[in-house]
Amino acid sequence: MLNNKRIMIATGGTGGHINPALAVAGCIKEKYPLAELLFVGTAVKMEARLVPAAGYDFRTIDIQGFKRGFSPSEITENIRTLVKLVNSRRRAAQIIREFRPDAVIGFGGYVSGPVLSAAVSMGIPTAVHEQNAFPGVTNKTLARKVDKVMLTVPDAEKYIRSRKPCTVTGLPVRGEIIRADREFSRAKLKLDDRPLILSMGGSLGARVINEAVTQLICERYQRKDCYFLHATGKTGAGMIELIQKEKKIDLEENKHIMLREYIDDMDVCMSAADLVICRAGASTLSELEALGKPSILIPYPYAAENHQYYNAMALVNNSAAIMFEEKDFTGDKLIETVDGLLEDRARLASIGENARGLAVLNASERIVDCICEIVK
């Protein structure tokens, strides 16, 4: 269906937008090797590195997001953004005329706005994919114009007004996550049958999670009845020194405590885990669902439109996770919750199974099928 077709993909900003787009591009090339693909993004964000590294052609537009405040500097910056918006749409139209796509697909982020708007005005079939349970401003605006709106979770539909009924496709999950094997992963990490608690706050780290997990480790480590694997993030590097010097916990003697700055083998660590403590980004939640992992979620409160809260609630409402808003989250509450879950293994397993029940493991194929529909 897409062989000899040209597909343009607009994406950028964060891995949460870029990685699903790359997964779909890989699915297209696997099913339709004669399809031509072109990515459009900015020259200064992650897409400028990740997309070419994945082997895809890449063009750039100069666009940035709007500031949400009203200070003089933010107003000045928003005026500059408006100018960039006009110019980026012209640039997007130029790229479209040169590439002559049969369809243009947006995967969120402000970069999708000018590209999809230009494509709509030029009569080219268009679609957008929304990763979050609460749609972003760009996708809510585009939903009224494009031919197809694809959603990760059904909850998002009540916040969006589209020309046609939305299609729930799920969010593409990396193949290594789907293929991960719990027993192999636990053997690789040299774990015995004690439960593993995996915790993280993202690549930069999250102070509130670092502090609560530090309290949890200090409270439970002497029992030696579970493993801790925690990623401090860049801003939490001092946590390791704090635990060793101030809390006087010898990490050499307590091998069941594993602290890293960053987890670069997430497929291994998450598949080995019995409980995950983390933020509520869409990609992370899709991975938890794919692996059927129970989780304690602390949504990042400053995410656009507080979308992580809505992402988390999509699981909480299905008894597939436990959530604390950051303003209510403390070390004492974390200790109480973890103690309760480790004492009630039936509940822990039930939460994991409920998460697995929400998983969509063929999201890339569903999205490709939607693209075929609009091209046809």
Beta strands, then each sheet from edge to edge (+ up, - down):
strand 1: 6-10
strand 2: 36-41
strand 3: 57-60
strand 4: 103-106
strand 5: 126-130
strand 6: 148-151
strand 7: 167-168
strand 8: 196-200
strand 9: 227-231
strand 10: 257-260
strand 11: 275-278
strand 12: 295-297
strand 13: 322-323
sheet 1: 3+ 2+ 1+ 4+ 5+ 6+ 7+
sheet 2: 10+ 9+ 8+ 11+ 12+ 13+
end
